[in-house]
Amino acid sequence: QVQVVESGGGLVQAGGSLRLSCTASGRTFSSYVMGWYRQAPGSEREFVAGIRRSRTSTSYADSVTGRFTMSRDDVKNTVYLQMNSLKSEDTAVYYCFADVFGTRFWGQGTQVTVSS
């Protein structure tokens, strides 16, 4: 069982920035595919960003491209989601996942609220 824990959510004004962190347990973290989804009230969970084993292999939803950046630190078993130029529509619970040899583990989520 892999434990996934998010942190860094909070309240920010539109145009501001936040950095989310996500730590996953295990000794083979560098092999995990990691990513973020988000879910706004009344909406389905949607993909935000993902990062493969190679730190340069990232993917983003169109809605966040150019504003969000995902990175990983395999020494710290942590991935980050740097969110800039936040908009009210970015308000959601952000969930981190870890894909570990074909099994997906989810964190409990962290709330991000962007006030306009």
C-alpha positions as CSV (number, residue, x, y, z in Angstrom):
1,Q,0.0,0.0,0.0
2,V,1.3,3.4,-1.0
3,Q,0.4,6.4,1.1
4,V,-0.2,9.6,-0.8
5,V,-0.5,12.9,1.1
6,E,-1.2,16.3,-0.4
7,S,-0.5,19.7,1.2
8,G,-0.3,23.3,0.3
9,G,-3.9,24.2,-0.5
10,G,-5.6,27.4,0.8
11,L,-7.3,30.6,-0.1
12,V,-5.7,32.9,-2.6
13,Q,-6.8,35.9,-4.6
14,A,-7.3,35.7,-8.3
15,G,-4.0,36.3,-10.1
16,G,-2.0,34.9,-7.2
17,S,0.0,31.7,-6.8
18,L,0.1,28.5,-4.7
19,R,2.3,25.5,-4.6
20,L,0.9,22.1,-3.9
21,S,3.0,19.3,-2.6
22,C,2.4,15.6,-2.7
23,T,4.4,12.9,-1.0
24,A,4.1,9.2,-1.7
25,S,5.6,6.4,0.3
26,G,7.8,3.7,-0.9
27,R,11.3,2.9,-1.9
28,T,10.7,3.0,-5.7
29,F,9.2,6.5,-5.9
30,S,11.4,7.4,-8.9
31,S,9.4,4.7,-10.9
32,Y,6.0,6.1,-10.0
33,V,4.0,8.1,-12.5
34,M,2.5,11.0,-10.5
35,G,-0.2,13.4,-11.2
36,W,-3.0,15.7,-10.2
37,Y,-6.7,15.8,-10.7
38,R,-9.2,18.3,-9.4
39,Q,-12.9,18.3,-8.6
40,A,-15.0,21.4,-8.3
41,P,-18.4,21.3,-6.6
42,G,-21.0,19.8,-8.9
43,S,-18.4,18.8,-11.4
44,E,-16.6,15.6,-12.3
45,R,-13.0,15.0,-11.4
46,E,-10.8,16.3,-14.1
47,F,-7.1,15.7,-15.0
48,V,-4.8,18.6,-14.3
49,A,-1.2,17.5,-14.7
50,G,1.0,14.4,-14.8
51,I,4.7,13.6,-14.7
52,R,6.4,10.4,-15.7
53,R,9.6,8.9,-14.4
54,S,11.6,11.3,-16.6
55,R,11.3,14.7,-14.9
56,T,11.0,16.3,-18.3
57,S,8.0,14.3,-19.4
58,T,5.0,16.3,-18.2
59,S,1.5,16.8,-19.5
60,Y,-1.2,19.3,-18.7
61,A,-4.8,20.0,-19.2
62,D,-5.4,22.8,-21.7
63,S,-7.0,24.9,-19.1
64,V,-3.8,25.1,-17.0
65,T,-1.1,25.0,-19.7
66,G,1.2,28.0,-19.3
67,R,0.0,28.7,-15.8
68,F,0.7,25.4,-13.9
69,T,4.0,23.6,-13.7
70,M,4.5,20.1,-12.3
71,S,7.9,18.9,-11.0
72,R,9.3,16.1,-8.9
73,D,12.0,15.5,-6.4
74,D,12.8,11.8,-6.2
75,V,15.1,12.2,-3.2
76,K,12.2,13.7,-1.2
77,N,9.5,11.4,-2.7
78,T,7.6,14.5,-3.5
79,V,6.0,16.1,-6.5
80,Y,4.9,19.7,-6.7
81,L,2.3,21.7,-8.6
82,Q,3.2,25.3,-9.0
83,M,0.0,27.2,-9.8
84,N,0.4,30.8,-11.1
85,S,-2.2,33.3,-12.4
86,L,-4.9,31.5,-10.5
87,K,-8.5,32.1,-11.6
88,S,-11.8,31.6,-9.8
89,E,-12.4,28.6,-12.0
90,D,-9.4,26.9,-10.5
91,T,-11.3,26.5,-7.2
92,A,-11.5,22.8,-6.5
93,V,-10.3,20.0,-4.3
94,Y,-7.0,18.9,-5.8
95,Y,-6.1,15.2,-5.6
96,C,-2.7,13.7,-6.1
97,F,-2.3,10.2,-7.5
98,A,0.6,7.8,-7.8
99,D,0.6,5.0,-10.4
100,V,2.7,2.2,-9.0
101,F,3.2,-0.7,-11.3
102,G,-0.4,-0.6,-12.7
103,T,-2.2,0.4,-9.5
104,R,-3.4,3.9,-8.7
105,F,-3.3,5.3,-5.2
106,W,-5.0,8.5,-4.3
107,G,-4.5,11.1,-1.7
108,Q,-7.3,12.6,0.3
109,G,-7.2,16.0,-1.5
110,T,-6.4,19.5,-0.6
111,Q,-8.8,22.5,-1.1
112,V,-7.8,25.4,-3.3
113,T,-10.1,28.4,-3.2
114,V,-9.5,31.4,-5.5
115,S,-11.4,34.5,-4.6
116,S,-12.2,37.0,-7.4
